[in-house]
């Protein structure tokens, strides 16, 4: 899926990004797994054609559900994972084309802080050896200069000189993360990917590490890609936020604006899950039904269309009860899974003999989804036709009828990115086109 999301150069009120100089430019980046396997098959589309810019000196937050591709995207930007397609331009150089000595030299400029400070440190090495290791790899300075540089780094991240000779297991989680940050700073990089750097820490320690990262950014002019689940941390530290779902960027823009007025239905749903400190406050929680689709079989059209509460419906079914509509979406998922499943020889024999197989339970599925609902006659007749096809193991025809009757532009066409504010914030949704209502209006009506 090719996406043309390019953050515009519009002014955003941030002291850190007054010049808006691009440091990293990502264009149609894809990272697929499983394409070159022994038996081939469909790849897992972990990152599916994303495009955006990261500006010099800023902190760009990357948020989304588990499994949406955040970590894979961060690792691909550093070439810890090979890109399947697209470009990652760092200071004008496409790093996806680098190899050998060129890639080796480039990696001095970009480093990563990992999520788990325990597994990212070698317990058999002293703290001094761990932080000094990048210097040794790149033959930086004399042994005496390396020792002095490492002790200076330990002091910068809030550790003491005597910690140089201790081992990681002698430190707390927050201190181990400080060791990891010191190692990352050893080669004086310009760009850092922070992959959930505080998620494994206590709240008080999280605040210390966040403050440390902010101080380091101010002192050394660092640029961060900050990957996180904790939206409150993202809101505090990030200049801009990119919201990711199923390998796609759904919305990107200034942090305060995105949090206060989300434009994309997925962003709206994600932010509604933030816990409210006031238990008496009325929570406008949007519950997404179902689970994210299999990245090996992403849906056609908008990647969020299978769960979107603002999905565009056919005009004749615009007033259809939401529970019926959710049942139709679930039935589609069931039919898709049946279509993809391989029937064993035993099941094929049982089918020919007219015996029960695991593929013959569509009537039970229908009763579970719709048995308690009052379905309008026109919709009920179409659903009966779909179930009849499925009962005859003709999932292709069942899906064709379902798509023809209940399908919409959301599943037939990929949306374009729309600029939704003067700051250049962009959203990936059909609801921003002139002929469809804005997503916030639809969400307000249904929740």
N, C-alpha and C positions, 0 to 999 in steps of 0.2 A: 504494500500500500504506500504510494508515494504521497508525502505530505509536504506542503509548502509553507510551513510555519517558520517565519523569520522575524524575530523581534525588531520592530522599527526603531529608528534612532530618535524618537520623540523624547523630549525632556521629562525626567522624573525627578521629583524633589528629593534628592539624596546627596549629602555632601561627599559621599564616597565615590559617586559616579558622575561628577559634573562634566567630565570630558567625554564620557561614553565611548571610550576606546575599547574595541573588541579584542579580547585575548584569545578566546576559543570560539570557533564557528563550527557548528554541527549542521550538516546538510544531508537530509534523507538517510540517516544512519540506520543500518539494520544489523541485528545480531541474531542469527538463526542457529539452532542446534539440531543435529541429526540428519542434515542433508546428505552427508557423505558416508552414512552408515553402510554396513555390509549389505543390507537389503533395501537401501534407499528409503522411500516413503516420504510422508509429509514432514517438514521440519517444525520444530517448536519455535515460534516467532516471539522470542523474548523481548526484542526491541524491533519495532516494525515501522521504520521510516520516519524518524523524528528529526526535526530541524529547529534549532534555536541558537542564540548567542549567549556567551558569558562575558561580561564586561570586566575590564581590568579593575581590580580592587573591590569588587562587589562580592556579596554572598548570595548565591542563588540556591534556594531551597528546592528539593525534589521530594514530593510526597505522593502517597498512594497506598492502596491495599497491598498486603503481603503477596508476593508473586507477580506484581505488575511489571517488573523489569527494572526497578530503580538501581539495584546493585549491579546488575549486568550492564546497564548504561554507564554507570560510573567506572566500572572496570574496563569497558570498551574504550572510554575516553583516554585511559592510560595505557591502552594496548596490552592489558593483562588478559583480555579476551580479544580474539580476532574479529574484526568487523566483516560481516557478510557483504555489505555494500554501503555506499555513501562515503562521505568525507568528514574528517575531523581536522580542521585547520587550526593550528596553534601558531600564532604570530605569523600567519600567512603560509605555513608549511603543512601539507596534508600528511599527518603522522601515520595514517593507515597504509601509506606506501613506503614507510621507512622500514629498514631491516638492517641486521648486522650492526656495524659500528655506528651508523647514523641513528638507529633506534636506541642504542646503548648510550650515546651522548645526549640524546633528547631527554631521556628519562631523568636526568639530573634536574630538569625544570618542572617536573610534575611528580607528586608523591601522593600516598594514600594513608589515611588513618583508618584502621579497621575497627569493626564493631566490637569484637571480643578481645579485650586487652590480655586475657589469659592465653588464648591460643595463638596470638600474634607475636608472643615473646618466647624465646628459647630459654627454658629454665636451666639449661646446662651452661649458659653464658652469663657472665656478670653484666650489670647494667652498663658499665663502661664499654665492654665488648659489643653489646647490642647497639648502642648509640654510635660507636665508632665504626661498625661494620660497613655502612655506606661509604665512609671516608676511605676505608681500606680497599674497597672494590674499585673506587675511582682514583686510587693512589693519590689522595689529597694530602699534601704537606708531609712533614717529617713526623716520626712517632711522638716527639715532644709536642709539636704543634697540634697533633690530633688529640692528645690527652688534654691539653689546655682548652681546645675548642669544645670537646665533649663536656668538660666541667663547666664551661661557660653556658652551654646549652642546658645542662641540668639546673643551673641557677636560674636561667630564664624561665623554665617551666615550673619553678617552685620546689625543686629538690636540692639537697645539700651535697657538698663535695664528697663527703664520706660514703654517700650512696653509690659512688662509682664502683666500689668493690663488692657490693652486695648482689644478691640474686633476686629474680622477679618474685619468687614465692615469698619473699620476706616483706612484700609491700601489699598495701590495700589495693582495691580495684581502681580507685581514683589515681593513686600513685602510679600504678602500672600503665594507665592511659597517658599519664604525663610522660612516662618513659617512651611510649610509642610516639607521642608528639615530638619529643626531643629527637628521636631517630629520624622522623620525617623531616625535621628542620635542618638536619646535619649538612645537606648539600645546598642549602639556601634556595629552595624551589620558589617559583612564582605562582604555581597553581597547585591546590590540594583538594583531593576528593575525601570528604569526611563521611564515612559510611556508618551511620548510626553511632557516632562517637560517644554518646552519653547514655544510650538505652540500657546498658547493663549496670548503671551506677545508681546509687541512692540519690534522692532529690537534692539534698544539700550539696553533695559532691558534683552533681550535674551542674549546678549553678557555678561552682568554682571552675570547672572545665570550660563552660561556656564563656565565662569572663576571661579566662586565659586565652581562649581562641580569639576573642575580640581584641584583646591587648596585643597579641602577636600579629594580627592582621593590621592593626594600626601602626605597629612598630616596623614591620618588615614589608608592608604593602602587598600582602598576600591576597590571592583570589581563591574563594572557596566554592565548591559544589557541596552543599550540605544535605545529605540524604537522611531522612528521619521519618518516624511514625508520630512522634509527639508534636502535635500541631502548635501547642503553646510555646514550645522551644523554637519552632520554626518562625512563629510570629515575632518572637523576641529578637532573634539574631539575623534574620534574612532580609535583604533588600528587595528581592523579587522571589516569587514562588512559581514553580512549574508543577502542575498536577498531572500525574501519570496514571493511566489505566490500560491494562492489557497491551503493553508495549507502545502506547501512543500518548502524546502530550495532549491533554484535553483543554487545558487553560494555562496561560502564563502571563504574569503581570506583577506590578508592584504589590508588596505584601499587604499593606494596610487596605488598599483598594480591593484586593481580591478577598480578604477576610471579611470586610465590611459589606461588600456588595458582589457576591459571586455571580458570574454570568453563565457558567456552564452547569447543567443539571447534576453532573457528577460532582463538581466542586461543591455545589449547594448541599448535596447529600452527605459528602465527606465532612464538611464543616459542621453540619447539624449534629454530628456524633460527638463533638467536643463536650465533655462533662461541664455542667454549669455549677459554679461554687455555691449558688443560692438554691437550696432544695425547694423553696417555695416558688421559684420562678417557673413560668410555663414554658416547657421545652418544646420547640418546634422540630422534633426529631423526625427525620425522614428515614424510614426503614426500607432498605433495598431487599427485594425478595430474590431468592435464588443465589447462586454463586457465580463468580466470574467464569466466563467460558474457558474451555480448554485452549491454551495458546497454540496447540497444534491444529486446532480447527476454529480459528477466530471467526466471528460472524461477518457476513457481508455488510457493506454500508458502514454506518457508525459503529465503532466497537462497543459502545455502551447501550446499543439499542435493545438488547435482550433484558435489561434490568431497569431501563430508564423510566422514571415516573412521568416524564414530560414527552415521551415518545409520541410522534405524530401518528394519529389514527386515520383510517379511511373516513371520509365525511359521514357516511351512513352509520358508522359505529362510534362516532365521537362521544356520544352520551352513554355508551355501554358501561355497565357497572365495572368498577376497577377490579373487583375480585374475579369476575368473569374474564376480564382482559388478562390478568395474571395467570389464570388457568390456561388460556390459549397459549401464552408464552411458554408455560411449563410443558404443555403438550408438544409444542414445537421442539423443545429440548429433548423430550423423550423420543420423538420420531427421529431426530438427528442421531441420537445415540444408537437407536435400533438400526438405522441405515448404515452406520459405520461399523457396527459389530460384525465379527466374522461368525458365520454359522458353522458349527462342527458337522462332520459327516453324520454323527448320531442324530443331531437335531434335524438335518435334512431328511433323513430316513423317517423320523417320527412325523415330520410335516407331511410327507407323501402318504403315510399310513393314517393321517388324520388324527394323530395323537397330540397331546399337550406338549408344548415346548416353552422355553423361557421367553419366546417372542410372541406368545399368544395371550398376553395379559393386558392388552390395550383396553378391553372393556372395564377391567378393574381400575385402570388408570383414569378412564373417563368418569367412572362413578366417584372416585376420590376427589377429582378436580371439580366436577360440575353437578354431582348428584344432589347436593343440598342447595343449589342455586336455581333461581327462576330465570331461565335463558329465553330471550325473545325468539319467536318462531323462526325468523329468517336466519339468525345465527345458529340456532339449534339444528336446522336442516343441513347446514353446511358442515357442522361438527359431526353429525351422523354419517355424512358421506366420507369425511376424513377417517373416521373410526372404521368404517367398512373396508376402505382401502388398506388400512393398517392391519386389520384382522386377516386380510388375504396376503399379508407380507409384502405389500406394494407400498413401501415407505416413500419411494420417489413420487408416486402419484399423490399420495396423501399430503406430502409437503408442498407439492405444486398447487393443490387445491387450497391449502391453508394460506400459502403466500399470495395467491391470486385474490382471495377473499379478504384476508385480514392484514396483508402486507402493507407497508408504507414506504415513503421515500427514505426513512431512516435505515431500513435494511436493504434497500435496492441501490442506493447511491452513497458514496463516501462524501461527507460534508466538506466544505471549504472552511478555512480559518477566516474568522471575521474579527475585525478590529472593533472592540466594544467600548473603548474610552479614548480620551484625548492623550493618555499616557502611552498608547500603543498596546494596551492589554489585548490579548487575542484568545478566542474561544473556538473550539472545534465542535460545532453543533448546527443542525439544520434550522433550529428555532430562531436563529439570527437573520434568516432571509426575510425578505419583505412579505412573502405570502403566508408566513407562519407567525404565530404569537411568540413573544419572548418567553424563555423557559421559566423565569421567575413568576410570570403571570399564571402559567399553567400549574406550577407547583403550589402557588397560593390557593388555587381553586380546589386542588385535590388533597391537600394536607391542611 
